[in-house]
Amino acid sequence: MKDKLAIVTGAGQGIGFEICRQLVAQGARVILNDSDTALARQAAEQLGEKCIPFPGDVADVDFIRRMVGETVSIFGRLDIAIANAGITLFGDFLTYPSESFHRVMQVNLAGSFFLAQTAALQMKAQGDGGSILFMSSVTGHQAHKNLAAYGMSKAALEMLARNLVIELSPFKITVNTVAPGATMTERTAGDTNYERTWSTITPMGRPATTRDIADAALFLVSPQARHITGQTIVVDGGWTAVSPEPY
């Protein structure tokens, strides 16, 4: 990863932050995005001079284009784009509000789609390929109560990655997806039952760590995965193989 330039969205904490940490550790320069300005700056400061914060909302297509444009104007190129930003808005299908639906789709789908589009145009212009990674979820594979809209958005990202094989392979751009299962993050650690519940129903005996997910992500954007595209790696300790419901 030495001297590669990467953009990671939604990376102020959790999985996105760990992906940034591992990219920096392997020598990459990283643009760390988060919608929370203070969180983005604090996170980037922790990772040192190779990490630059770029706060903003990826639901805004104009913001995405500005972020990529300014990144390229400063560093001259873009090698890796990781669309990690996403939101989860729970709700019963029969009463799910339209504003929640549109917000989930705008962040999870439009934010990922237009980051990929903008990054791919730059990578095409550079002429030496690149890597794009989407962040899906096991809820794109298995039904979860009160997550119809979220699961729909995540399944769509996996199909987008497959479709972009046709669009982007001629330019040597790989497009893949990681689908995390239950993962211990700052958010889930706040639920005292979360780790115990998922340790009980996950075949490997524990939920994932953010490092588990980051390791899969870094593999897919690395030279070791140069002939892998259109694929999804599920990182869930085997949960989707058996799929017991959390109690």
Buried (B, 14 or more C-beta within 10 A) or exposed (E): BEEBBBBBBBBBBBBBBBBBBBBBEEEBBBBBBBBBEEBBBBBBEEBEEBBBBBBBBBBBBEBBBBBBEEBBEEBEBBBBBBBBBBBBBEBEEEEBEEEBBEBBBBBBBBBBBBBBBBBBBBBBEBEEBBBBBBBBBBBBBBEBEBBBBBBBBBBBBBBBBBEBBEBBBEBBBBBBBBBBBBBBBEEBEEEEEBBEBBBEBBEEEBBBBBBBBBBBBBBBBBEEBEEBBBBBBBBBBEBBEEBEEBE
